[in-house]
Amino acid sequence: MTDQRFEVQNRPGESRYVLIDTESGEVIGEEDYVDVENQRVLFHTGVSDAYSGQGLASQLVRAAVDDVIANGYAIVPVCPYVAAWLPKHPEYADHVTKPRPEHLKAVAAHEKK
């Protein structure tokens, strides 16, 4: 996603999407994930306090979700922000999988790294 000043990039080696301020080159937000087979578990959304209140978390999540779907994965919303965001965007409902214990175990294992 490119929105003049902000861009979202998938960084698979880091298991996260990053939101970049293209003017400064600074990473100002992230959406962390872990893959479980053909499902991408989105488990943490964050945007720098200096950029809060601008709707950037929503832009970040939308770009991440669009990428997840484009790459053939189902969305597993473990992050509270993503879990609250998805019902407001019913166009994604067919791509959502309810979190299960194996998803939570994968997140816990990823966070221990």
WOZI-V37626 format. One line per field, one symbol per residue. ss: DSSP state (2 for helix, 1 for strand, 0 for the rest). phi: phi as a letter, one per 20 degrees, with the letter a starting at -180 (. if undefined). burial: I if it has 16 or more other C-alpha atoms within 10 Angstrom, else O. A space follows every 50 residues. Layout:
ss: ???
phi: ???
burial: ???
//
This chain:
ss: 01100111111222011111100001111111111100111111111022 20000222222222222222000111100222222200022222210000 2222222222220
phi: .ccleccdcedgfdlbecddeffdmffdabcebbeclecdeecbcbcggf dfmdmffffffgfffffgfgeneeedeefgfffefgffcffegfdedfgc gffffffffffff
burial: IOOOOIIIIIOOOOIIIIIIIOOOOOIIIIIIIIIOOOIIIIIIIIIOOO OOOOOIIOIIIIIIIOIIIOOOIIIIIIIOIIIOIIOOOOOIOOIIOOOO OOIOOOIOOOOOO
//
